[in-house]
Amino acid sequence: MEINLISDTVTKPTPEMLKAMMNAEVGDDVFMADPTVLALQEKIAALFGMEAGLFFPSGTMANQTALKLHTQPAEQVICDKWAHIYNFEGGGPSFNSGISCNLIDGYRGMFTAQQVLERINDKNNIHTPITSLVEIENTTNKGGGACWDINEIKKIRKVCDDHKLILHLDGARIFNALVAKNESPKEYGKLFDTISICLSKGLGAPIGSVLVGTHEHIKKSLRIRKLFGGAMRQVGYLAAAGNFALDHHIERLADDHRRAKELGEALEHCRFVKEVEPIETNIIIFYLNDLISQDDFVSYLKSKNILLISMGEGKMRMVTHLDFTEAMLKVVVDTLKSM
Ligand SMILES: *Cc1c(COP(=O)(O)O)cnc(C)c1O
């Protein structure tokens, strides 16, 4: 039995999800004639209280489309130094949109309204790039699944309104945040101009993200998605997995969060572990002490069929997900205890 804690993207469709995919009614989505895709887009948009949604093959493409939608070349987006759009999207902001990132030195991938204020460039100064956009990530990936305080987001929204800035949410793991904090998607829909939501992370679909926003935003995004090569044909087979996930895999995220906390406790008692970061959702970040090297730790666990990765800067990461069961949790905890 292989136990894969590398990412929540490693899940495979459940038999029920596969059945829903097989039975999907499809059409050519480039002509907007795939009923399953249309249903998914409407469903997520309604969930967040937004006007419209658009299905994408990846979260990267959904985020990059949002950046292109909201900016002109030479402008600037304010985001955290750990932001996915800056670190893990292949240099997309500069390549796709010709924009730069103005990085905030935040805490676990999160920042304050005051820090945003300090980064906004003066529109009348011809030397500095025009600030057009603020980007937030919830939960934060590199920040270890940390959840934002919605009151701080409200303050950032106010700063954006005062300075005529757009606010985009990278909500790859927004459902983890909503479940952990017992908040509603509609509250988030009210605060952001656009939100990207991953179906292929905690929700367990094999592929797909949705961007939600106004009719106007989504109309423009259709053209950008085409330009990026993301217009797909009978893609309802994949959207069906997303629809299934929204119906069946949201509440169970609480199980992932509980298992992550239990793993964290086991790690804290492991004599090789120096520190475990606070665990709020399904990501566990921890640091090893001098008794063992990262490579030895990873390869020992690999010899026990337990997979995890290092994120650099001495950070080790484990992520719980739909395919990580209670029985697997017990195996990992016992293995850590016996090390
Ligand atoms: C996974 C992830 C994405 C999207 O990644 P894809 O692999 O392109 O779907 C975007 N933002 C964050 C924070 C992520 O963790």
The ligand as a Gaussian input file, in Angstrom:
#p B3LYP/6-31G(d) Opt

LIG

0 1
 C       -2.331000      24.204000      -7.061000
 C       -2.457000      25.659000      -6.968000
 C       -2.822000      26.430000      -8.073000
 C       -3.117000      25.863000      -9.434000
 O       -2.278000      24.884000      -9.850000
 P       -2.533000      23.955000     -11.113000
 O       -1.630000      22.833000     -10.843000
 O       -2.192000      24.759000     -12.296000
 O       -3.992000      23.559000     -11.122000
 C       -2.946000      27.789000      -7.905000
 N       -2.735000      28.354000      -6.716000
 C       -2.399000      27.656000      -5.618000
 C       -2.229000      28.348000      -4.318000
 C       -2.232000      26.283000      -5.709000
 O       -1.905000      25.585000      -4.618000

